[in-house]
């Protein structure tokens, strides 16, 4: 019997029994979509005596808006992507100066158990594992090529700059073999051996790159980085928005400079001593950079950026001289910079990104036009979000 003949006979059999109580309103395979209409109501749930009830509350309250908002003056900015790390390498080794650390595009609560597995499989015992502070410390060990010292590692796990990312910083300590080590460990500002630190970073990054789904997320590690947010877009009432970076000054400068040469931004001039970066921004350029199609360069101006070329013609001294110092409140951001003001409006394109020390060691990033004046609140938020999405 061929497959076609068997299929035809099966269809005929199903058709023949369709009236025998299997299908239809009274059959076994009837439509139960309207059964809910015949459900009976139940009395409200009664709590036992001695147990108090709690009223339901709104989980997400709508905050009150302070001040008056002029109708039509505000444009809702485009929301940030849920994961800006999509398409990036899952594990990277980042470097700034002589510092190196591992960047993983996963949340800390997912990376934490993977680190535990890596240390166990490498034969390294843990002397300390504190998920609250994101700290792991190995027990003392000795390397065969240097039996005169004993060594120890500390792994510091932190939330990364981008959402759902993790940074792992490694510190190595070596002391003489006969040195007592019963008390608390005093970790140096830098590793005792950059080579030993590099070995741990390389081995750990390779293991994490291979084991992407080897362990479930850790509930106890969900608080890692929760109390310390490295990047926030602040929008204080009545004041211009800014980005707050809880990073060391040199790293804050490096990551902002990177973001200002990515997407729609182009970085033309910069001076870290005075905290000024001169940039242009073109949203169309950002869209064309995201399009990797074969026709992406046709008609988009890609490769011939007139805006960027016109900005390259100005020196940083010309840009600083173009700042308007007539309004004292607006020019206070540039008060300590030499060469500011004194030149007429030269119609210089682009924007000024200004980095200043804030409170508690936090770096503050603001954006102004080339006259040094604040932008509209909506435009400021748009440009700051474009910076924030490209920080590393």
C-alpha positions as CSV (number, residue, x, y, z in Angstrom):
1,X,0.0,0.0,0.0
2,X,1.4,3.4,-1.0
3,X,1.6,6.3,1.4
4,X,-1.0,8.2,-0.6
5,X,-3.4,5.3,-0.4
6,X,-2.9,4.9,3.4
7,X,-3.4,8.6,3.9
8,X,-6.6,8.6,1.9
9,X,-8.0,5.7,3.8
10,X,-7.1,7.4,7.1
11,X,-8.9,10.6,6.1
12,X,-11.9,8.5,5.0
13,X,-11.9,6.7,8.4
14,X,-11.8,10.0,10.4
15,X,-14.7,11.3,8.3
16,X,-16.7,8.2,8.8
17,X,-16.5,8.4,12.7
18,X,-17.0,12.1,12.9
19,X,-20.7,11.6,13.6
20,X,-20.1,8.9,16.3
21,X,-19.7,11.2,19.3
22,X,-16.0,12.1,18.9
23,X,-16.4,15.6,17.2
24,X,-19.2,18.2,17.5
25,X,-20.7,20.0,20.5
26,X,-21.3,16.8,22.4
27,X,-18.1,15.0,21.3
28,X,-14.8,14.6,23.0
29,X,-13.0,17.0,20.7
30,X,-15.5,19.8,21.0
31,X,-14.7,23.5,21.1
32,X,-14.3,24.6,24.8
33,X,-13.6,28.2,24.1
34,X,-16.9,29.4,25.7
35,X,-16.8,27.1,28.8
36,X,-15.8,30.1,31.0
37,X,-19.3,31.5,30.7
38,X,-20.6,28.5,32.7
39,X,-18.2,29.0,35.6
40,X,-19.7,29.7,39.0
41,X,-18.6,32.6,41.1
42,X,-16.8,32.0,44.4
43,X,-17.0,34.0,47.6
44,X,-14.1,36.3,48.5
45,X,-11.1,34.6,50.2
46,X,-11.4,34.9,54.0
47,X,-8.1,35.2,56.0
48,X,-7.9,33.2,59.2
49,X,-8.2,35.0,62.5
50,X,-5.1,36.7,63.7
51,X,-3.7,37.3,60.2
52,X,-3.9,40.8,58.8
53,X,-4.6,41.5,55.1
54,X,-2.6,43.8,52.9
55,X,-4.3,45.9,50.2
56,X,-3.0,45.7,46.7
57,X,-0.8,48.6,45.6
58,X,0.4,49.9,42.3
59,X,3.8,48.4,41.5
60,X,4.8,51.3,39.2
61,X,3.5,54.6,40.4
62,X,3.5,57.6,38.0
63,X,5.6,60.3,39.7
64,X,4.4,63.8,40.1
65,X,5.9,66.3,37.7
66,X,7.6,69.2,39.5
67,X,7.1,72.6,37.9
68,X,5.2,73.5,34.8
69,X,5.7,71.8,31.4
70,X,5.0,74.0,28.4
71,X,2.6,72.3,26.0
72,X,4.3,71.2,22.8
73,X,7.8,72.0,24.1
74,X,8.8,68.4,25.1
75,X,9.6,65.6,22.8
76,X,9.8,62.1,24.3
77,X,13.3,60.7,23.5
78,X,13.8,57.4,21.8
79,X,14.0,54.7,24.5
80,X,17.3,52.9,25.1
81,X,17.5,49.4,23.8
82,X,16.8,46.7,26.3
83,X,20.2,45.2,25.5
84,X,22.7,47.4,23.8
85,X,25.2,44.5,23.8
86,X,23.4,42.4,21.2
87,X,25.8,41.3,18.4
88,X,28.9,42.1,20.4
89,X,31.5,39.5,21.5
90,X,30.4,37.9,24.7
91,X,33.8,38.1,26.4
92,X,36.4,40.8,25.9
93,X,39.6,41.8,27.5
94,X,39.6,45.6,28.0
95,X,42.7,47.6,28.5
96,X,43.4,51.2,29.6
97,X,47.0,52.1,30.2
98,X,48.6,49.3,32.2
99,X,45.2,48.1,33.5
100,X,43.4,45.1,32.1
101,X,40.0,43.6,33.0
102,X,37.5,41.1,31.6
103,X,34.2,42.4,30.2
104,X,31.4,39.8,29.9
105,X,28.1,40.7,28.2
106,X,26.1,38.9,30.8
107,X,24.7,40.1,34.1
108,X,26.8,39.6,37.3
109,X,24.4,37.0,38.7
110,X,25.0,34.8,35.6
111,X,28.8,35.3,35.6
112,X,29.2,34.6,39.4
113,X,28.5,30.8,39.2
114,X,30.6,30.5,36.1
115,X,33.6,32.0,38.0
116,X,33.0,29.5,40.8
117,X,33.1,26.7,38.2
118,X,36.3,28.0,36.5
119,X,38.2,28.2,39.8
120,X,37.1,24.7,40.9
121,X,38.0,23.2,37.6
122,X,41.4,25.0,37.7
123,X,42.2,23.5,41.1
124,X,42.1,26.9,42.9
125,X,40.4,26.8,46.3
126,X,38.4,29.7,47.5
127,X,39.2,31.3,50.8
128,X,36.5,34.0,50.4
129,X,33.4,34.3,48.3
130,X,31.3,37.4,49.2
131,X,28.5,38.0,46.6
132,X,27.4,41.1,48.5
133,X,30.7,42.9,47.6
134,X,31.3,40.9,44.5
135,X,34.7,39.6,45.9
136,X,36.4,36.2,45.5
137,X,39.8,35.4,47.0
138,X,41.7,32.2,46.4
139,X,43.6,30.4,49.1
140,X,47.4,30.7,49.2
141,X,49.1,28.7,46.4
142,X,52.6,28.2,45.1
143,X,53.8,28.1,41.5
144,X,56.3,25.5,40.6
145,X,58.7,27.9,38.8
146,X,58.9,30.1,42.0
147,X,58.8,28.0,45.2
148,X,60.2,30.8,47.3
149,X,56.9,32.8,47.3
150,X,53.2,32.0,48.0
151,X,50.6,33.7,45.8
152,X,46.9,34.7,46.1
153,X,44.4,36.1,43.7
154,X,41.4,38.4,44.2
155,X,38.6,38.7,41.7
156,X,36.4,41.8,41.9
157,X,33.1,41.4,40.1
158,X,31.2,44.6,39.2
159,X,28.3,45.6,37.0
160,X,29.6,47.0,33.7
161,X,29.0,50.3,32.1
162,X,26.3,48.9,29.8
163,X,23.2,47.1,31.1
164,X,23.5,43.4,31.6
165,X,27.3,43.4,31.5
166,X,29.9,42.5,34.0
167,X,33.5,43.6,34.7
168,X,36.0,41.3,36.4
169,X,39.1,42.9,37.8
170,X,42.0,40.7,38.9
171,X,44.6,41.5,41.6
172,X,47.6,39.2,42.3
173,X,49.6,39.2,45.5
174,X,53.0,37.4,46.2
175,X,54.7,37.3,49.5
176,X,57.7,35.4,50.8
177,X,57.0,31.7,51.6
178,X,57.9,32.1,55.3
179,X,55.8,35.2,55.9
180,X,52.9,34.7,58.3
181,X,49.5,35.1,56.6
182,X,47.1,34.4,59.4
183,X,45.7,38.0,59.6
184,X,43.7,39.9,57.0
185,X,45.3,40.3,53.6
186,X,46.5,43.8,52.6
187,X,46.1,43.9,48.8
188,X,48.4,46.2,46.9
189,X,47.2,49.0,44.6
190,X,48.7,47.0,41.7
191,X,49.4,43.4,41.2
192,X,52.7,42.0,42.5
193,X,53.3,40.4,39.1
194,X,51.7,41.7,35.9
195,X,52.6,38.4,34.3
196,X,50.7,36.4,37.0
197,X,47.8,38.7,36.7
198,X,47.8,38.4,32.9
199,X,47.8,34.6,33.2
200,X,44.7,34.6,35.3
201,X,42.9,37.1,33.0
202,X,43.7,35.0,29.9
203,X,42.7,31.7,31.5
204,X,39.5,33.2,33.0
205,X,38.4,34.9,29.8
206,X,39.0,31.8,27.7
207,X,37.0,29.7,30.1
208,X,34.1,32.2,30.2
209,X,34.1,32.4,26.4
210,X,33.7,28.6,26.2
211,X,31.2,28.2,29.0
212,X,28.4,30.6,28.1
213,X,25.5,28.7,29.5
214,X,27.2,26.3,31.9
215,X,25.6,27.5,35.1
216,X,22.3,29.0,36.2
217,X,22.1,32.5,37.5
218,X,22.9,32.9,41.2
219,X,20.2,34.4,43.4
220,X,22.7,35.4,46.1
221,X,24.7,37.4,43.4
222,X,21.8,39.4,42.2
223,X,22.9,42.3,44.5
224,X,26.3,42.6,42.9
225,X,26.7,46.2,41.7
226,X,23.2,47.0,42.8
227,X,24.3,49.7,45.2
228,X,26.7,51.2,42.7
229,X,25.5,52.4,39.4
230,X,28.4,53.4,37.2
231,X,26.5,55.4,34.6
232,X,23.3,57.5,35.0
233,X,21.6,60.1,32.9
234,X,20.6,62.7,35.5
235,X,17.7,65.1,34.7
236,X,17.4,67.4,37.8
237,X,14.3,69.6,37.9
238,X,15.0,73.1,36.6
239,X,18.6,72.3,35.5
240,X,20.2,70.9,32.4
241,X,20.5,67.1,32.2
242,X,24.0,65.5,32.4
243,X,25.6,62.1,32.6
244,X,27.1,61.0,35.9
245,X,30.1,58.6,35.6
246,X,31.2,56.8,38.7
247,X,34.5,55.9,37.1
248,X,38.1,57.0,37.5
249,X,38.9,60.2,35.6
250,X,41.2,58.6,33.0
251,X,38.7,55.8,32.3
252,X,35.8,58.2,32.2
253,X,37.6,60.3,29.6
254,X,38.6,57.3,27.5
255,X,35.1,55.8,27.4
256,X,33.5,59.2,26.6
257,X,36.0,59.8,23.8
258,X,35.2,56.4,22.4
259,X,31.5,57.1,22.5
260,X,32.0,60.4,20.7
261,X,33.6,58.7,17.8
262,X,30.8,56.1,17.4
263,X,27.4,56.1,15.7
264,X,26.2,59.5,14.8
265,X,29.1,61.3,16.6
266,X,32.4,62.4,15.2
267,X,35.1,63.7,17.5
268,X,37.2,66.4,16.0
269,X,39.2,68.1,18.8
270,X,39.8,67.2,22.4
271,X,41.8,68.4,25.4
272,X,41.7,66.3,28.5
273,X,43.5,69.0,30.6
274,X,40.5,71.4,30.3
275,X,37.9,68.7,29.8
276,X,36.6,69.8,26.4
277,X,35.7,67.7,23.4
278,X,34.4,69.3,20.2
279,X,32.1,67.0,18.2
280,X,29.5,66.9,15.5
281,X,26.4,64.7,15.5
282,X,24.3,63.5,12.6
283,X,21.4,61.1,13.3
284,X,21.3,60.1,9.6
285,X,25.0,59.1,9.8
286,X,24.1,56.9,12.8
287,X,21.4,55.1,10.9
288,X,23.7,54.6,7.9
289,X,26.4,53.1,10.2
290,X,23.9,50.6,11.5
291,X,22.9,49.5,8.0
292,X,25.4,46.9,6.8
293,X,23.5,46.2,3.5
294,X,25.1,46.4,0.1
295,X,23.2,49.6,-0.8
296,X,23.9,51.3,2.6
297,X,26.4,53.8,1.1
298,X,24.2,54.9,-1.8
299,X,22.8,58.4,-1.3
300,X,23.6,58.4,2.4
301,X,26.6,60.7,2.3
302,X,28.7,57.9,3.8
303,X,32.3,58.5,2.9
304,X,31.7,62.1,2.1
305,X,30.6,63.7,5.4
306,X,30.3,67.4,4.7
307,X,29.4,68.2,8.3
308,X,32.4,66.5,9.6
309,X,34.7,68.1,7.0
310,X,33.5,71.6,7.8
311,X,34.1,71.0,11.5
312,X,37.6,69.8,10.9
313,X,38.5,73.2,9.5
314,X,38.2,74.8,13.0
315,X,41.0,74.5,15.6
316,X,40.1,74.0,19.3
317,X,41.4,77.6,20.0
318,X,38.8,78.9,17.5
319,X,36.1,76.9,19.1
320,X,37.0,78.1,22.6
321,X,37.1,81.7,21.4
322,X,33.6,81.3,19.9
323,X,32.1,80.7,23.4
324,X,29.8,83.5,24.5
325,X,30.8,84.7,28.0
326,X,28.2,87.5,28.2
327,X,25.9,85.3,30.3
328,X,27.7,84.6,33.5
329,X,25.6,81.7,34.6
330,X,25.9,79.9,31.3
331,X,29.7,80.6,30.9
332,X,30.5,79.4,34.5
333,X,31.2,76.0,33.1
334,X,34.1,77.4,31.1
335,X,35.4,80.0,33.7
336,X,38.7,78.3,34.4
337,X,39.7,77.9,30.7
338,X,42.1,80.3,29.0
339,X,41.2,81.6,25.6
340,X,37.5,81.4,26.1
341,X,35.4,84.2,24.4
342,X,36.6,87.3,22.6
343,X,35.6,86.3,19.1
344,X,32.3,87.0,17.3
345,X,29.9,84.2,16.5
346,X,31.6,82.2,13.8
347,X,28.7,79.9,13.2
348,X,30.8,76.9,14.1
349,X,28.8,73.6,13.6
350,X,28.6,70.9,16.2
351,X,28.6,70.7,20.0
352,X,30.9,71.0,23.0
353,X,31.0,68.0,25.4
354,X,32.3,69.2,28.8
355,X,33.6,66.9,31.6
356,X,33.9,68.2,35.1
357,X,34.5,66.7,38.6
358,X,31.3,66.3,40.5
359,X,30.5,65.3,44.0
360,X,31.9,62.1,45.6
361,X,34.4,61.6,42.8
362,X,31.7,61.3,40.1
363,X,32.5,62.7,36.7
364,X,29.8,64.9,35.1
365,X,29.3,65.1,31.4
366,X,27.4,68.0,29.8
367,X,26.7,69.0,26.3
368,X,26.4,72.6,24.9
369,X,26.3,74.3,21.6
370,X,29.5,75.8,20.2
371,X,28.5,79.2,21.8
372,X,28.6,77.4,25.2
373,X,24.9,77.8,25.7
374,X,22.6,75.0,26.9
375,X,20.3,73.2,24.4
376,X,16.6,72.4,24.8
377,X,15.9,69.8,27.4
378,X,14.7,67.3,24.8
379,X,17.7,67.8,22.5
380,X,20.1,67.5,25.5
381,X,18.5,64.2,26.5
382,X,18.7,62.8,23.0
383,X,22.4,63.6,22.6
384,X,23.3,62.3,26.1
385,X,21.5,59.1,25.5
386,X,23.4,58.6,22.2
387,X,26.6,59.0,24.3
388,X,25.4,56.7,27.0
389,X,24.6,53.8,24.6
390,X,28.1,53.8,23.3
391,X,30.1,53.9,26.5
392,X,32.4,51.0,27.2
